[in-house]
Amino acid sequence: MSTNLVATVRIVLALTVQAIRFANSAKLIIQQLEGFGLPPNPIKPVLYQDAIDNLSDAFNTIDAPPLNIQWPTDPILPPNPIYPNDPIRIKLSDNRALLALDKTNDAIRYIYTAILLSADPDITEQLLLIRFQVKAARLALEDGIDAPPFARDVKS
């Protein structure tokens, strides 16, 4: 495997980890709204969890042979303060989801570059699977961001 391909896929791995963290943070913030008397839209955390699951699948696919590119060291988790009295919790959640979406879009661009760099059909097939998983995460994030924030706003 070429050095450029390894470096490109390693960037995809890092972007995927960041997207997972931001999506998880968005999901947790939405779930905590109920504790403050605000019934959140139950669809939003489900969609964010779908995005997390798809991104986790992409992470595991990157970590599997023949790519087998692992995270070089245990990543340091960024501080993620959540303030209970913050009046803009929904906005904070949507901002985290948008950050996850940005990282996911960046990962898709780097995967495309990796596909162009790959000469091995097995690796190309694996990269196509990763692209599919990350694109599925992007769709879930977009749907989650577009979903109304509160349960009362959901039309039946």
N, C-alpha and C positions, 0 to 999 in steps of 0.2 A: 504494500500500500504506500502511495506517495506521501511525502511529508505534508504537502499542501492539502491533500484529502484529509489526513488525520487532523491537521490544525482546523480545517473547516468544520469537520464533524464535532470536534471538541468545542467549538464555538456554539454549535447547535445544542450540544449537551448543556453548556452553561446557560444559554438562553432558555432552554426548557426548564431547568431548575428554577430560574428566576420567575418564569411564568407560573410554575406550580405554586411558588410561595405567594405571589400576588393574588392568584385566583383563590387560594386557600384563605388568605387574609380577607378578601372580599366576601367570601362565604361566611366566615366567622363573624364579621361585622353585621351582616344581614341577620344572621341567626340570633345575635345578641339584642336586636331591636325589641323582640318580644318581652324581654326582661324589663323593658322601660315602658311597657303599656302600648307599644306600637306593633300591631300585628303585621309582620312583613309578608310579602307575597311568597308563598311556599315554593313557587316555581323557580325563583332566582337561585336559592342555594342548590337546588337539584341541578340546574344548568351549570352552575360553577363546579359542582362535584363531577358532572360529566366531563367538563373541560380538564379538571385535575386528573381524572381517570385516563383520558386520552393522552394527556401529556406524560403521565406516568408510564403508560404503555410505550410511548415514543422513547422515553428515557431507558426503559428496559430493553427495547429493541436496539438502541445504540450500544448498550452494554453487552449484547449477545454476539456470539460468533456469527459470521466472519469479521464483523467490525470490531467488536470487543473493546470499544474505547470506554475506559472507566474514568470516573471523576478523579483527578490526580490527588487531591487531598480532601479531607472532610471540610466542606464549606462552612464558613462562619455565617450564622444566621443574622441578618440585619435586624436591628431593633424595630419592634412593631408595636409602639404604644397605642392602646385603645382607651380613650378617655370616656368614662361612663356618662359624663354630663355634656358631652359634645352634641350640640344641636344639629350638626350636619353629618350625622352618621351615614345616611344614605349616600350623600355626595362622596364621602370618604370611601365607601364601599365601591361605588361606581368608578371612582378614580383608580382604585386598586385593580378593578376589572379591566379598565382601559390600559393600565400599565401591563397587565398580563397579556392583553391583546397585542400591544406593541411588541412585546418580547416574542410572542407567538408569530407575528408577521415577520419579524426579523429572522426567526428560526426557519421559516418557510423559504425566505430568500437564500439563506446559507445552505439549506438542503438542496435547493435547485443548483447552486454552484457546485456542491459536492457531487451531485448526479452528473454534471458536465465533466468533472474531474475523474470520475470513476471509469476504469477500463474493464473491471471484473464484473461479469453479469450477475454473480451472486450478491456482490456488494451493491450494485445498482438496484437489484430487486429489494434488498433490505432498505436502501435509502428511499425507494418509492413507497414502501410500507410506512416508514417514518413520516414521510410527507403526508400520506393519507391520514395518519393518526394526529399529526399536528393540525392539519386542515380541519379535521373533525372537532378538535379542541377550539379552533378559531370560530367555527359555526356556533358551538355551545356558548362561548363567551359573548359573541354578538347577540345571540338570542337572550342571554341573561342581562346584558346591558339594556337591551330594548324592552325587557319585561317591566311592567309598572312596579314601583317599589313596595306598595302596600297592598294587602289582601283586599281591601275595599275597592281598589282600582281595577281588580280583575273582573272582566265581564264573563258571565256564565252563559 
